[in-house]
Protein backbone atom coordinates (compact mmCIF):
# COMPACT_ATOMS: atom_id res chain seq x y z
CA UNK A 1 0.00 0.00 0.00
CA UNK A 2 1.37 3.42 -0.98
CA UNK A 3 0.88 6.14 1.56
CA UNK A 4 -0.41 9.21 -0.19
CA UNK A 5 -1.29 11.73 2.42
CA UNK A 6 -0.55 12.69 5.99
CA UNK A 7 -4.02 11.62 6.98
CA UNK A 8 -3.48 8.14 5.60
CA UNK A 9 -0.21 7.84 7.41
CA UNK A 10 -1.91 8.90 10.62
CA UNK A 11 -4.63 6.29 10.19
CA UNK A 12 -2.07 3.62 9.49
CA UNK A 13 -0.22 4.46 12.67
CA UNK A 14 -3.44 4.47 14.69
CA UNK A 15 -4.86 1.18 13.41
CA UNK A 16 -1.66 -0.76 12.77
CA UNK A 17 1.62 0.40 14.24
CA UNK A 18 0.36 1.66 17.57
CA UNK A 19 -1.67 -1.40 18.62
CA UNK A 20 1.07 -3.65 17.26
CA UNK A 21 3.67 -1.82 19.30
CA UNK A 22 1.54 -2.08 22.46
CA UNK A 23 0.99 -5.83 22.01
CA UNK A 24 4.65 -6.49 21.23
CA UNK A 25 5.69 -4.47 24.25
CA UNK A 26 3.44 -6.62 26.44
CA UNK A 27 4.72 -9.85 24.87
CA UNK A 28 8.41 -9.00 24.88
CA UNK A 29 8.93 -6.80 27.92
CA UNK A 30 9.19 -9.76 30.35
CA UNK A 31 12.13 -11.08 28.33
CA UNK A 32 13.83 -7.71 28.30
CA UNK A 33 13.29 -7.45 32.04
CA UNK A 34 14.66 -10.94 32.61
CA UNK A 35 17.80 -10.09 30.67
CA UNK A 36 18.31 -6.75 32.39
CA UNK A 37 17.90 -8.38 35.79
CA UNK A 38 20.51 -11.00 34.96
CA UNK A 39 23.20 -8.40 34.23
CA UNK A 40 22.55 -6.14 37.24
CA UNK A 41 24.77 -6.18 40.31
CA UNK A 42 23.05 -7.06 43.59
CA UNK A 43 23.09 -3.48 44.82
CA UNK A 44 21.01 -2.26 41.91
CA UNK A 45 18.75 -5.30 42.00
CA UNK A 46 17.61 -4.77 45.55
CA UNK A 47 18.08 -1.00 45.74
CA UNK A 48 15.39 1.54 46.37
CA UNK A 49 15.41 2.81 42.79
CA UNK A 50 14.42 0.49 39.97
CA UNK A 51 16.77 0.97 37.01
CA UNK A 52 15.62 0.10 33.50
CA UNK A 53 19.14 -0.40 32.24
CA UNK A 54 21.94 -1.40 34.60
CA UNK A 55 24.31 1.41 35.61
CA UNK A 56 27.00 -1.18 36.20
CA UNK A 57 26.77 -4.03 33.74
CA UNK A 58 27.98 -7.35 35.17
CA UNK A 59 28.02 -10.93 33.99
CA UNK A 60 28.86 -12.19 37.45
CA UNK A 61 25.62 -14.17 37.73
CA UNK A 62 26.45 -16.17 34.59
CA UNK A 63 29.91 -16.92 35.93
CA UNK A 64 28.45 -18.04 39.28
CA UNK A 65 25.85 -20.18 37.57
CA UNK A 66 28.42 -22.18 35.62
CA UNK A 67 31.29 -22.32 38.10
CA UNK A 68 29.59 -22.34 41.50
CA UNK A 69 26.36 -24.10 40.63
CA UNK A 70 27.51 -26.33 37.79
CA UNK A 71 24.64 -25.35 35.54
CA UNK A 72 26.29 -27.25 32.69
CA UNK A 73 25.19 -30.54 34.27
CA UNK A 74 21.41 -29.90 33.95
CA UNK A 75 22.01 -28.43 30.50
CA UNK A 76 23.73 -31.64 29.51
CA UNK A 77 20.93 -33.73 31.06
CA UNK A 78 18.29 -31.75 29.23
CA UNK A 79 20.22 -32.09 26.01
CA UNK A 80 20.47 -35.88 26.35
CA UNK A 81 16.78 -36.30 27.22
CA UNK A 82 15.60 -33.96 24.47
CA UNK A 83 17.85 -35.53 21.82
CA UNK A 84 16.86 -39.13 22.56
CA UNK A 85 13.18 -38.16 22.76
CA UNK A 86 13.43 -36.39 19.42
CA UNK A 87 15.14 -39.25 17.63
CA UNK A 88 12.88 -41.94 19.07
CA UNK A 89 9.68 -39.99 18.42
CA UNK A 90 10.70 -39.03 14.90
CA UNK A 91 11.56 -42.56 13.79
CA UNK A 92 8.40 -44.23 15.04
CA UNK A 93 6.20 -41.28 14.03
CA UNK A 94 7.40 -41.05 10.47
CA UNK A 95 6.69 -44.76 9.98
CA UNK A 96 3.21 -44.44 11.42
CA UNK A 97 2.47 -41.23 9.51
CA UNK A 98 3.62 -42.85 6.26
CA UNK A 99 1.30 -45.75 6.92
CA UNK A 100 -1.67 -43.49 7.62
CA UNK A 101 -0.95 -41.34 4.61
CA UNK A 102 -0.22 -44.03 2.00
CA UNK A 103 -2.27 -47.07 2.97
CA UNK A 104 -5.97 -47.65 3.40
CA UNK A 105 -6.44 -50.46 5.87
CA UNK A 106 -8.94 -51.81 8.29
CA UNK A 107 -8.91 -49.94 11.58
CA UNK A 108 -7.01 -47.00 10.10
CA UNK A 109 -9.56 -44.48 11.27
CA UNK A 110 -9.74 -45.92 14.77
CA UNK A 111 -5.96 -45.87 15.10
CA UNK A 112 -5.74 -42.30 13.84
CA UNK A 113 -8.33 -41.16 16.34
CA UNK A 114 -6.48 -42.97 19.08
CA UNK A 115 -3.41 -40.91 18.25
CA UNK A 116 -5.31 -37.67 17.85
CA UNK A 117 -7.17 -37.90 21.13
CA UNK A 118 -4.08 -38.69 23.05
CA UNK A 119 -3.23 -35.19 24.15
CA UNK A 120 -6.61 -35.00 25.83
CA UNK A 121 -5.36 -36.88 28.89
CA UNK A 122 -4.32 -34.51 31.66
CA UNK A 123 -0.65 -34.78 32.51
CA UNK A 124 -1.58 -35.17 36.16
CA UNK A 125 -3.65 -38.27 35.33
CA UNK A 126 -0.67 -40.08 33.77
CA UNK A 127 1.86 -38.70 36.20
CA UNK A 128 0.96 -40.86 39.19
CA UNK A 129 0.71 -44.29 37.54
CA UNK A 130 3.77 -43.56 35.39
CA UNK A 131 5.70 -42.82 38.55
CA UNK A 132 4.77 -46.26 39.88
CA UNK A 133 5.55 -47.94 36.55
CA UNK A 134 8.95 -46.26 36.27
CA UNK A 135 9.76 -47.33 39.80
CA UNK A 136 8.79 -50.94 39.08
CA UNK A 137 10.83 -50.95 35.88
CA UNK A 138 13.78 -49.65 37.84
CA UNK A 139 14.27 -46.66 35.57
CA UNK A 140 12.98 -43.97 37.88
CA UNK A 141 15.59 -41.20 38.16
CA UNK A 142 17.18 -42.10 34.83
CA UNK A 143 16.90 -40.12 31.57
CA UNK A 144 14.98 -43.06 30.08
CA UNK A 145 12.00 -42.44 32.39
CA UNK A 146 11.67 -38.91 31.02
CA UNK A 147 12.18 -40.01 27.41
CA UNK A 148 9.39 -42.58 27.71
CA UNK A 149 6.97 -40.20 29.44
CA UNK A 150 7.61 -37.44 26.91
CA UNK A 151 6.74 -39.77 24.06
CA UNK A 152 3.18 -39.82 25.43
CA UNK A 153 2.67 -36.39 23.93
CA UNK A 154 5.40 -36.11 21.31
CA UNK A 155 4.52 -39.22 19.29
CA UNK A 156 0.81 -38.48 18.81
CA UNK A 157 1.59 -34.90 17.93
CA UNK A 158 4.36 -35.81 15.48
CA UNK A 159 2.22 -38.43 13.77
CA UNK A 160 -0.48 -35.82 13.25
CA UNK A 161 1.97 -33.23 11.94
CA UNK A 162 3.91 -35.59 9.64
CA UNK A 163 0.71 -37.12 8.31
CA UNK A 164 -0.32 -33.62 7.22
CA UNK A 165 3.00 -33.01 5.48
CA UNK A 166 2.94 -36.39 3.72
CA UNK A 167 -0.64 -35.94 2.54
CA UNK A 168 0.51 -32.84 0.69
CA UNK A 169 3.04 -34.87 -1.29
CA UNK A 170 1.63 -36.32 -4.51
CA UNK A 171 1.58 -40.10 -4.56
CA UNK A 172 2.59 -40.05 -8.21
CA UNK A 173 6.16 -39.43 -7.07
CA UNK A 174 6.50 -42.85 -5.51
CA UNK A 175 4.36 -44.49 -8.14
CA UNK A 176 6.70 -43.38 -10.87
CA UNK A 177 9.64 -44.81 -8.98
CA UNK A 178 7.84 -48.07 -8.33
CA UNK A 179 6.82 -48.45 -11.95
CA UNK A 180 10.48 -48.03 -12.80
CA UNK A 181 11.13 -51.07 -10.64
CA UNK A 182 12.02 -49.55 -7.28
CA UNK A 183 10.76 -51.35 -4.19
CA UNK A 184 8.51 -49.55 -1.75
CA UNK A 185 11.36 -49.20 0.71
CA UNK A 186 13.57 -47.77 -1.98
CA UNK A 187 10.84 -45.42 -3.17
CA UNK A 188 10.51 -44.14 0.38
CA UNK A 189 14.20 -43.70 1.13
CA UNK A 190 15.19 -42.30 -2.27
CA UNK A 191 12.14 -40.21 -3.18
CA UNK A 192 10.00 -39.33 -0.17
CA UNK A 193 12.61 -39.10 2.54
CA UNK A 194 14.74 -36.40 0.91
CA UNK A 195 11.67 -34.27 0.25
CA UNK A 196 10.32 -34.47 3.79
CA UNK A 197 13.64 -33.74 5.49
CA UNK A 198 12.71 -30.08 6.15
CA UNK A 199 9.39 -31.25 7.66
CA UNK A 200 11.23 -33.78 9.80
CA UNK A 201 13.51 -31.03 11.03
CA UNK A 202 10.54 -28.78 11.88
CA UNK A 203 8.80 -31.61 13.74
CA UNK A 204 12.06 -32.51 15.45
CA UNK A 205 12.51 -28.94 16.64
CA UNK A 206 9.03 -28.98 18.13
CA UNK A 207 9.72 -32.25 19.96
CA UNK A 208 13.05 -30.98 21.18
CA UNK A 209 11.49 -27.76 22.47
CA UNK A 210 8.71 -29.51 24.36
CA UNK A 211 11.14 -31.98 25.96
CA UNK A 212 13.59 -29.22 26.82
CA UNK A 213 10.84 -27.16 28.46
CA UNK A 214 8.87 -29.86 30.27
CA UNK A 215 8.63 -29.54 34.03
CA UNK A 216 5.80 -31.59 35.57
CA UNK A 217 7.22 -35.03 34.76
CA UNK A 218 10.79 -33.86 35.17
CA UNK A 219 10.30 -32.70 38.73
CA UNK A 220 8.96 -36.10 39.80
CA UNK A 221 11.16 -38.40 37.71
CA UNK A 222 14.62 -36.93 38.32
CA UNK A 223 16.97 -36.58 41.25
CA UNK A 224 19.96 -34.36 41.85
CA UNK A 225 22.32 -36.03 39.37
CA UNK A 226 20.02 -36.08 36.36
CA UNK A 227 17.67 -33.17 36.82
CA UNK A 228 16.88 -31.17 33.72
CA UNK A 229 17.06 -27.40 33.26
CA UNK A 230 13.51 -26.45 34.32
CA UNK A 231 13.89 -28.42 37.55
CA UNK A 232 17.37 -26.99 38.16
CA UNK A 233 15.98 -23.49 37.66
CA UNK A 234 13.24 -24.07 40.18
CA UNK A 235 15.70 -25.65 42.58
CA UNK A 236 17.93 -22.59 42.55
CA UNK A 237 15.21 -21.01 44.68
CA UNK A 238 15.30 -23.79 47.24
CA UNK A 239 19.05 -23.66 47.65
CA UNK A 240 19.57 -20.01 48.36
CA UNK A 241 16.31 -18.32 48.96
CA UNK A 242 15.52 -16.30 45.90
CA UNK A 243 18.49 -14.88 44.03
CA UNK A 244 16.93 -13.17 41.10
CA UNK A 245 20.13 -12.44 39.21
CA UNK A 246 20.98 -16.16 39.10
CA UNK A 247 17.43 -17.21 38.28
CA UNK A 248 17.09 -14.78 35.41
CA UNK A 249 20.54 -15.67 34.08
CA UNK A 250 19.49 -19.32 34.15
CA UNK A 251 16.30 -18.36 32.34
CA UNK A 252 18.17 -16.56 29.58
CA UNK A 253 20.47 -19.55 29.12
CA UNK A 254 17.46 -21.85 28.96
CA UNK A 255 15.63 -20.05 26.19
CA UNK A 256 18.55 -19.14 23.94
CA UNK A 257 18.98 -22.61 22.36
CA UNK A 258 15.23 -22.97 22.00
CA UNK A 259 14.86 -19.58 20.34
CA UNK A 260 17.70 -20.24 17.88
CA UNK A 261 16.20 -23.57 16.83
CA UNK A 262 12.73 -22.11 16.66
CA UNK A 263 13.73 -19.25 14.36
CA UNK A 264 15.29 -21.66 11.88
CA UNK A 265 12.33 -24.01 11.83
CA UNK A 266 9.43 -21.66 12.52
CA UNK A 267 8.21 -21.14 8.97
CA UNK A 268 7.62 -24.78 8.17
CA UNK A 269 6.51 -25.60 11.70
CA UNK A 270 3.85 -22.91 11.54
CA UNK A 271 2.70 -24.21 8.16
CA UNK A 272 2.36 -27.71 9.55
CA UNK A 273 0.60 -26.65 12.72
CA UNK A 274 -1.93 -24.45 11.05
CA UNK A 275 -2.67 -26.71 8.09
CA UNK A 276 -4.59 -29.14 10.27
CA UNK A 277 -6.69 -26.50 11.98
CA UNK A 278 -7.48 -24.57 8.83
CA UNK A 279 -8.44 -27.56 6.78
CA UNK A 280 -10.17 -29.27 9.67
CA UNK B 1 -11.34 -38.91 -3.25
CA UNK B 2 -8.52 -39.03 -5.77
CA UNK B 3 -6.31 -40.67 -3.21
CA UNK B 4 -8.22 -43.93 -3.38
CA UNK B 5 -7.67 -44.41 -7.08
CA UNK B 6 -3.92 -44.30 -7.01
CA UNK B 7 -3.36 -45.83 -3.63
CA UNK B 8 -2.19 -49.41 -3.28
CA UNK B 9 -5.42 -50.88 -2.07
CA UNK B 10 -5.06 -54.29 -0.54
CA UNK B 11 -7.29 -56.41 -2.76
CA UNK B 12 -8.87 -59.13 -0.65
CA UNK B 13 -5.70 -60.35 0.99
CA UNK B 14 -4.66 -58.41 4.04
CA UNK B 15 -1.58 -56.29 3.67
CA UNK B 16 0.41 -56.38 6.88
CA UNK B 17 2.71 -53.50 5.99
CA UNK B 18 0.54 -50.67 7.31
CA UNK B 19 0.13 -52.47 10.62
CA UNK B 20 3.83 -53.15 10.91
CA UNK B 21 4.58 -49.50 10.26
CA UNK B 22 2.27 -48.17 12.94
CA UNK B 23 3.21 -50.89 15.43
CA UNK B 24 6.19 -49.18 17.12
CA UNK B 25 4.32 -45.91 17.69
CA UNK B 26 1.22 -47.75 18.77
CA UNK B 27 3.03 -49.98 21.24
CA UNK B 28 4.80 -47.06 22.90
CA UNK B 29 1.64 -44.97 23.12
CA UNK B 30 -0.44 -47.84 24.46
CA UNK B 31 2.20 -48.77 27.02
CA UNK B 32 2.76 -45.21 28.16
CA UNK B 33 -0.80 -43.85 27.98
CA UNK B 34 -3.35 -46.63 28.09
CA UNK B 35 -1.75 -48.73 30.82
CA UNK B 36 -1.22 -45.72 33.09
CA UNK B 37 -4.77 -44.55 32.39
CA UNK B 38 -6.14 -47.93 33.46
CA UNK B 39 -3.83 -47.87 36.48
CA UNK B 40 -5.11 -44.43 37.40
CA UNK B 41 -8.67 -45.73 37.35
CA UNK B 42 -7.69 -48.67 39.55
CA UNK B 43 -5.75 -46.45 41.91
CA UNK B 44 -8.69 -44.10 42.26
CA UNK B 45 -10.64 -46.90 43.93
CA UNK B 46 -7.93 -47.51 46.49
CA UNK B 47 -6.73 -45.87 49.61
CA UNK B 48 -3.24 -45.30 48.26
CA UNK B 49 -1.34 -42.94 50.48
CA UNK B 50 2.37 -43.69 50.42
CA UNK B 51 2.78 -41.95 53.75
CA UNK B 52 0.39 -44.52 55.24
CA UNK B 53 1.49 -47.72 53.48
CA UNK B 54 -0.31 -50.01 55.93
CA UNK B 55 -3.70 -48.72 54.83
CA UNK B 56 -3.25 -49.27 51.07
CA UNK B 57 -6.17 -51.25 49.69
CA UNK B 58 -9.43 -51.08 47.73
CA UNK B 59 -12.09 -48.87 49.23
CA UNK B 60 -14.65 -48.80 46.41
CA UNK B 61 -16.03 -45.34 45.76
CA UNK B 62 -14.57 -44.00 49.01
CA UNK B 63 -12.25 -41.53 47.31
CA UNK B 64 -14.98 -40.25 45.01
CA UNK B 65 -17.37 -39.73 47.92
CA UNK B 66 -14.62 -37.85 49.69
CA UNK B 67 -13.96 -35.79 46.55
CA UNK B 68 -17.55 -34.67 46.27
CA UNK B 69 -17.68 -33.77 49.96
CA UNK B 70 -14.37 -31.92 49.77
CA UNK B 71 -14.99 -28.19 49.94
CA UNK B 72 -11.52 -27.54 48.56
CA UNK B 73 -12.34 -29.67 45.52
CA UNK B 74 -15.36 -27.55 44.66
CA UNK B 75 -13.43 -24.38 45.27
CA UNK B 76 -10.62 -25.60 43.01
CA UNK B 77 -13.11 -26.60 40.35
CA UNK B 78 -14.59 -23.10 40.49
CA UNK B 79 -11.11 -21.61 40.14
CA UNK B 80 -10.45 -23.88 37.16
CA UNK B 81 -13.58 -22.59 35.44
CA UNK B 82 -12.62 -18.95 36.06
CA UNK B 83 -9.04 -19.72 35.03
CA UNK B 84 -10.20 -21.22 31.73
CA UNK B 85 -12.94 -18.68 30.96
CA UNK B 86 -10.84 -15.58 31.61
CA UNK B 87 -7.54 -17.09 30.52
CA UNK B 88 -8.69 -18.51 27.20
CA UNK B 89 -11.21 -15.69 26.64
CA UNK B 90 -8.62 -12.95 26.72
CA UNK B 91 -6.06 -15.09 24.90
CA UNK B 92 -8.60 -15.26 22.11
CA UNK B 93 -9.39 -11.53 22.10
CA UNK B 94 -5.76 -10.38 22.06
CA UNK B 95 -4.65 -13.23 19.83
CA UNK B 96 -7.34 -12.26 17.34
CA UNK B 97 -6.28 -8.62 17.42
CA UNK B 98 -2.65 -9.63 16.87
CA UNK B 99 -3.68 -11.92 14.00
CA UNK B 100 -5.67 -9.11 12.34
CA UNK B 101 -2.67 -6.79 12.64
CA UNK B 102 -0.23 -9.38 11.30
CA UNK B 103 -2.57 -10.06 8.41
CA UNK B 104 -1.85 -6.54 7.09
CA UNK B 105 1.12 -5.98 4.85
CA UNK B 106 4.00 -4.04 6.34
CA UNK B 107 7.76 -4.13 6.32
CA UNK B 108 9.33 -6.71 8.64
CA UNK B 109 6.10 -8.64 9.11
CA UNK B 110 7.85 -12.02 9.06
CA UNK B 111 10.27 -10.95 11.77
CA UNK B 112 7.49 -9.50 13.94
CA UNK B 113 5.51 -12.72 13.62
CA UNK B 114 8.49 -14.87 14.61
CA UNK B 115 9.41 -12.66 17.56
CA UNK B 116 5.85 -12.45 18.87
CA UNK B 117 5.78 -16.25 19.11
CA UNK B 118 8.57 -16.43 21.68
CA UNK B 119 6.28 -16.62 24.75
CA UNK B 120 4.81 -19.76 23.22
CA UNK B 121 8.19 -21.56 23.17
CA UNK B 122 9.21 -20.41 26.64
CA UNK B 123 9.17 -23.07 29.37
CA UNK B 124 6.30 -22.75 31.84
CA UNK B 125 8.69 -22.73 34.79
CA UNK B 126 10.53 -19.77 33.37
CA UNK B 127 7.26 -17.97 32.60
CA UNK B 128 6.25 -18.46 36.22
CA UNK B 129 9.57 -17.16 37.52
CA UNK B 130 9.76 -14.17 35.15
CA UNK B 131 6.32 -12.98 36.13
CA UNK B 132 6.86 -13.66 39.80
CA UNK B 133 9.78 -11.27 39.63
CA UNK B 134 7.76 -8.69 37.69
CA UNK B 135 4.99 -8.87 40.31
CA UNK B 136 7.42 -8.76 43.24
CA UNK B 137 6.08 -6.64 46.11
CA UNK B 138 9.39 -4.96 46.97
CA UNK B 139 11.53 -4.76 43.87
CA UNK B 140 9.03 -5.64 41.17
CA UNK B 141 8.97 -3.58 38.01
CA UNK B 142 5.18 -3.56 37.75
CA UNK B 143 4.88 -1.74 41.06
CA UNK B 144 7.50 0.75 39.89
CA UNK B 145 5.68 1.42 36.61
CA UNK B 146 2.31 1.83 38.33
CA UNK B 147 3.83 4.16 40.93
CA UNK B 148 5.49 6.26 38.27
CA UNK B 149 2.24 6.51 36.35
CA UNK B 150 0.58 7.59 39.58
CA UNK B 151 -2.02 4.81 39.35
CA UNK B 152 -1.19 3.43 42.79
CA UNK B 153 0.07 5.09 45.98
CA UNK B 154 1.62 2.08 47.70
CA UNK B 155 3.38 -0.99 46.43
CA UNK B 156 1.11 -3.99 45.99
CA UNK B 157 2.32 -7.50 46.89
CA UNK B 158 0.47 -8.92 43.87
CA UNK B 159 1.05 -12.62 44.48
CA UNK B 160 1.01 -12.52 48.26
CA UNK B 161 -2.50 -11.25 48.88
CA UNK B 162 -5.70 -13.12 48.14
CA UNK B 163 -7.43 -10.35 46.19
CA UNK B 164 -4.72 -9.84 43.55
CA UNK B 165 -3.04 -13.25 43.30
CA UNK B 166 -5.61 -14.91 41.04
CA UNK B 167 -5.98 -12.05 38.53
CA UNK B 168 -2.18 -11.88 38.40
CA UNK B 169 -1.71 -15.52 37.42
CA UNK B 170 -4.54 -15.19 34.89
CA UNK B 171 -2.70 -12.30 33.21
CA UNK B 172 0.35 -14.54 32.96
CA UNK B 173 -1.53 -17.37 31.27
CA UNK B 174 -3.11 -14.86 28.88
CA UNK B 175 0.36 -13.62 28.01
CA UNK B 176 1.48 -17.17 27.33
CA UNK B 177 -1.48 -18.07 25.11
CA UNK B 178 -1.78 -15.00 22.86
CA UNK B 179 0.89 -16.14 20.37
CA UNK B 180 -0.64 -19.56 19.72
CA UNK B 181 -4.07 -18.06 19.10
CA UNK B 182 -2.58 -15.39 16.84
CA UNK B 183 -0.68 -18.04 14.89
CA UNK B 184 -3.70 -20.25 14.25
CA UNK B 185 -6.12 -17.41 13.54
CA UNK B 186 -3.63 -15.74 11.19
CA UNK B 187 -3.47 -18.92 9.13
CA UNK B 188 -7.26 -18.90 9.02
CA UNK B 189 -7.38 -15.25 7.98
CA UNK B 190 -4.94 -15.84 5.15
CA UNK B 191 -7.31 -18.45 3.76
CA UNK B 192 -10.28 -16.07 3.47
CA UNK B 193 -10.79 -15.28 -0.24
CA UNK B 194 -10.27 -11.60 -1.04
CA UNK B 195 -13.37 -11.51 -3.25
CA UNK B 196 -15.54 -11.74 -0.16
CA UNK B 197 -14.14 -8.44 1.07
CA UNK B 198 -14.47 -6.87 -2.37
CA UNK B 199 -18.10 -7.89 -2.50
CA UNK B 200 -18.64 -6.48 0.99
CA UNK B 201 -16.97 -3.23 -0.08
CA UNK B 202 -19.28 -2.94 -3.06
CA UNK B 203 -22.24 -3.41 -0.74
CA UNK B 204 -20.88 -0.58 1.36
CA UNK B 205 -20.10 -2.64 4.46
CA UNK B 206 -18.15 -0.90 7.20
CA UNK B 207 -15.24 -2.36 9.14
CA UNK B 208 -17.37 -3.92 11.87
CA UNK B 209 -19.80 -5.45 9.42
CA UNK B 210 -16.92 -6.97 7.49
CA UNK B 211 -15.46 -8.34 10.70
CA UNK B 212 -18.67 -9.94 11.95
CA UNK B 213 -20.26 -10.89 8.62
CA UNK B 214 -17.23 -11.96 6.59
CA UNK B 215 -14.11 -12.55 8.67
CA UNK B 216 -15.48 -14.37 11.70
CA UNK B 217 -17.88 -16.66 9.81
CA UNK B 218 -15.08 -17.60 7.40
CA UNK B 219 -12.68 -18.69 10.11
CA UNK B 220 -15.33 -20.17 12.40
CA UNK B 221 -13.88 -23.68 12.40
CA UNK B 222 -10.35 -22.45 13.11
CA UNK B 223 -11.66 -20.41 16.05
CA UNK B 224 -13.58 -23.41 17.31
CA UNK B 225 -10.74 -25.92 17.18
CA UNK B 226 -8.10 -23.57 18.51
CA UNK B 227 -10.31 -22.55 21.43
CA UNK B 228 -11.08 -26.14 22.36
CA UNK B 229 -7.41 -27.11 22.26
CA UNK B 230 -6.53 -24.13 24.41
CA UNK B 231 -9.29 -24.89 26.91
CA UNK B 232 -7.87 -28.37 27.42
CA UNK B 233 -4.27 -27.20 27.68
CA UNK B 234 -5.03 -24.32 30.02
CA UNK B 235 -7.22 -26.48 32.26
CA UNK B 236 -4.36 -29.01 32.48
CA UNK B 237 -1.55 -26.53 32.94
CA UNK B 238 0.41 -26.93 36.14
CA UNK B 239 3.81 -25.32 35.73
CA UNK B 240 2.87 -21.64 35.47
CA UNK B 241 0.75 -21.40 38.63
CA UNK B 242 2.87 -23.89 40.51
CA UNK B 243 5.97 -21.80 40.03
CA UNK B 244 4.28 -18.52 40.86
CA UNK B 245 2.19 -19.32 43.92
CA UNK B 246 1.92 -23.13 44.21
CA UNK B 247 -1.81 -22.54 44.68
CA UNK B 248 -1.64 -20.01 47.50
CA UNK B 249 -2.16 -17.69 49.26
CA UNK B 250 -4.93 -19.50 51.13
CA UNK B 251 -5.78 -21.64 48.05
CA UNK B 252 -6.78 -18.53 46.10
CA UNK B 253 -4.90 -19.66 42.97
CA UNK B 254 -5.44 -23.40 43.37
CA UNK B 255 -6.99 -24.85 40.23
CA UNK B 256 -7.93 -28.51 40.09
CA UNK B 257 -4.69 -29.43 38.28
CA UNK B 258 -2.68 -27.72 40.97
CA UNK B 259 -4.70 -29.42 43.72
CA UNK B 260 -4.06 -32.82 42.12
CA UNK B 261 -0.39 -32.06 41.62
CA UNK B 262 -0.01 -30.97 45.24
CA UNK B 263 -1.78 -34.11 46.47
CA UNK B 264 0.44 -36.26 44.23
CA UNK B 265 3.52 -34.54 45.61
CA UNK B 266 2.22 -35.28 49.08
CA UNK B 267 2.08 -38.93 47.94
CA UNK B 268 -1.67 -39.19 48.52
CA UNK B 269 -1.90 -41.02 45.21
CA UNK B 270 -5.33 -42.63 45.50
CA UNK B 271 -7.12 -39.41 46.23
CA UNK B 272 -5.13 -37.52 43.59
CA UNK B 273 -6.02 -40.20 41.03
CA UNK B 274 -9.73 -40.00 41.71
CA UNK B 275 -9.65 -36.22 41.29
CA UNK B 276 -7.71 -36.54 38.06
CA UNK B 277 -10.31 -39.01 36.76
CA UNK B 278 -13.02 -36.45 37.53
CA UNK B 279 -10.99 -33.76 35.74
CA UNK B 280 -10.49 -36.02 32.72
CA UNK B 281 -14.21 -36.77 32.50
CA UNK B 282 -15.04 -33.06 32.70
CA UNK B 283 -12.55 -32.26 29.95
CA UNK B 284 -13.91 -35.10 27.87
CA UNK B 285 -17.30 -33.36 27.90
CA UNK B 286 -15.60 -30.24 26.57
CA UNK B 287 -13.70 -32.26 24.01
CA UNK B 288 -16.66 -34.15 22.57
CA UNK B 289 -17.37 -31.53 19.89
CA UNK B 290 -13.69 -31.59 18.99
CA UNK B 291 -13.66 -35.37 18.77
CA UNK B 292 -16.77 -35.33 16.62
CA UNK B 293 -15.05 -32.89 14.30
CA UNK B 294 -12.01 -35.15 14.00
CA UNK B 295 -14.28 -38.11 13.39
CA UNK B 296 -16.01 -36.30 10.57
CA UNK B 297 -12.72 -35.33 8.94
CA UNK B 298 -11.34 -38.85 9.11
CA UNK B 299 -14.31 -40.24 7.19
CA UNK B 300 -12.10 -41.03 4.18
Interface residues (C-beta under 8 A of the other chain):
Chain A: X1 X16 X17 X19 X20 X23 X24 X26 X27 X28 X30 X31 X33 X34 X37 X45 X46 X50 X91 X92 X93 X95 X96 X98 X99 X100 X102 X103 X104 X105 X106 X108 X109 X111 X112 X113 X114 X115 X116 X117 X118 X119 X120 X121 X122 X123 X124 X125 X126 X127 X128 X129 X130 X131 X132 X133 X148 X149 X151 X152 X155 X156 X159 X171 X172 X175 X184 X209 X212 X213 X214 X215 X216 X220 X229 X230 X231 X233 X234 X244 X247 X248 X251 X254 X255 X258 X259 X262 X263 X266 X270 X273 X274 X275 X277 X278 X279 X280
Chain B: X3 X4 X6 X7 X8 X9 X10 X14 X15 X17 X18 X19 X21 X22 X24 X25 X26 X28 X29 X32 X33 X35 X36 X37 X39 X40 X43 X94 X97 X98 X101 X104 X105 X106 X112 X114 X115 X116 X117 X118 X119 X121 X122 X123 X124 X125 X126 X129 X130 X131 X133 X134 X138 X139 X141 X144 X175 X178 X179 X183 X184 X186 X187 X188 X191 X221 X222 X225 X226 X232 X235 X236 X238 X239 X243 X257 X260 X261 X264 X265 X269 X272 X273 X276 X277 X279 X280 X283 X284 X287 X291 X293 X294 X295 X297 X298 X299
